[in-house]
Amino acid sequence: MNLKDVKVDVFVKLCDTKMKLSEIESLKVEDLIKFDKEVNEKVEIFANNVKIGEGEVVTTDKGNFGVVITNLE
């Protein structure tokens, strides 16, 4: 097996927030959870929990989400 064929987990950190447990317990369907990022802010891209770059969230013509890479570290 070639080293370049090894698969790694890639994920994008969209955003996060902190909530009290009591707030989480009171959540119901269709409630809105507000996060710490604005709509057009960059997202972080990770491979095996190591940040490798940044990007912008986009939607494809089929309605899927993707990330356009804007910076690689």
C-alpha positions, 0 to 999 in steps of 0.5 A: 500500500502506498502512503498516499492511499491512506485515508484520513478523517477530514472535517470542517468546524462550522461554528460552536457555542456554549449553552447551559444544561438547562437550556439544552434540556428545554430544546424542542423541535424547530428551536433555533440555536445561535452560534458564534459566527456570522454568515460569511465568516471563514470555516476551519478545515481539519485532517485527523484533528490537525488544522490544514486550512480555511474555507467558505461554505457553499452549496452545490447545484444539487443542494449539497454543502461543500467548502471552497478552500481559501487558505492552506497552512 
